[in-house]
């Protein structure tokens, strides 16, 4: 009796690989962005270290880890069959990720101020110029090394899954 060859179901293998790829990409990228906080810098083609904070203000604490609220808020915002969008709902995230320069004129109303010895002083209404620079401390975005890691995982999985199925034929 002749042996019958069963053709592998390549479409089913591809569909399963696509679903596994989305799951792996979500976990891998979220870990990559979280590692930015651990490493205190972002890795694109090369590692870009974050500027250090003022040494007079809490010098022993890591950069951008006061409450870890921003770090824990990074998540998948939108996902479809071909795209995954990562982000955060924290309003100040963009200021940290891209940096910001604020130039403004601040108007101060007249008010009273207490001195250390308890006497009240009248402060006249005035205005002052503000020029504040928030440094860029990128923690998420597109990364060549991250995408290379995803590509390597995908190539490995394709070779593994299709070779395994072809051996069973």
N, C-alpha and C positions, 0 to 999 in steps of 0.2 A: 504494500500500500504506500502511495506517495505522500510525502510530508507537505501539508498545505502551509503556505506563507501568509501570515496575517499582516496587512499593511498598517503601520502605526497611524493613529489619528493625529496628524500634525496640527490641525486647527484646534483641537482640544488642548494639546500641549502648549500651543501659542497663547491661547486664552488664559490658561492657568499661569503661564509665565508672565503675562501682562498684569494680571491681578497681583501676583506675588511681587512684581517689580514696583507697582504703586505702593504696596504696603512697606516694602523695604526702603523705598525712596523717602517716604514720610519719616520713618524712624531714623534713618541715616542722616537726613538733612537736619531734623530737629536736634539730634545729638551734635552735629557739626556746629550749629548755632550756639548751643549750650556750651560747647567747648571753648567758644570765643571768650566767654566770661571766665572760664577756668584758666585759660592761657593769657588773659588780659591783652587780647589782640585778635585780629581777623586774618585768616589765611585765604588768599586768593591764589595768585601764581606763586607768591612768597608771603611769609608771615609779616604782618604790619602791626607792630606793637602800639598799644594805646599810649597817649601822653599821660605821664604821671600826674597825680593831683598835687595840690599845694601841700608841701611837706609840713606846714604848720597845722593843717586840719586832718586829724586822725591818720597819722602816717603809717600805722600798722595794718589798717584795713585795706583789702584789695580794691582796685578801681571798679566803680559801678556796682558795688555789692552792699549797699546800705541796708535795703530791705529785701532784696532778691525778687521784688514784685515784677520788675521788667523781665528778668531772666525767666521766671516761671510763666509769664504771659505769652511767650512765643508759641504759636500753634498753627495748625492748618486753617486758613480762613476760607478757602474755596478749593473745590476739587471736582474735576470731571474726568472723562476717560483719558484725555491727553495732557491735562495740565493740573499742577498742584501749586496753589498760591499760599505762601507762608507769610505770617505777619503777626501783629499784636494790636490789641485795642488800647494800649497805653498811649495817652496823648503826647507825651514827651519823648516817645521812642525815636521819632524822626530827627529830633534835635540831637540826640546822642549819636544816631547812626550816620547822619550826614554832616553834622556840625552846623553852627548858626552864628551869624554876627548880628547883634541887635544895636541899632543906632536910634536913639530917641531922645526927646526932651521931656523930662519929668517935671510936672508942676506940683509943687508942694504947698498945701494950704497953711495958713497961720494956725499955730497950735501952742500948747504949753508943754514944757518938758521939765521933769523933776531932776535936779542934780543929785549927786551922791549924798550930800548933806541934808537933802529934803526940801530945799528951796525951789520955788517955781520960777521958770524963766519963760518969757514970751518969745516964740520963734516967729519971725516975720514970714509972710508968703514969699516964695521965691521959686525959681526954676533952675534945673541943672541938666547938663547934657550927659547922656549915658552912652557908652560905647563898650559893649560887652561881647566877648568872643567865647562861644561854647566850642570846645575842640571836637573834632571828628573822632569818634570812637566806634567804628563800624563793628557791629556784632552779627549782622545778617546781610545777605545779598548773594549774588551769583559768584561762585568760586570755581576756578579752573581745576583745582585739586579735588574739590568735592565732586564735580561732575566727572572727573577722571576716575574717582573711586566708584561712582555709580556705573560708569561704562565697564570697568573691570569686573564688577559683580555680575552685570548683565551678560557679558561675554562668557564668563565662567559658567553661569547657569544655562546658557544656550548650549554650550558644548556638553555639559553634564547631562542635561535632560534629553537632548537629541541622540547623543551617543548611547545612553542607556536604552532608549526605545529602539534604536537600530540594532542593538545586540540581541534584543528579544525577538527579532524577526526571524 
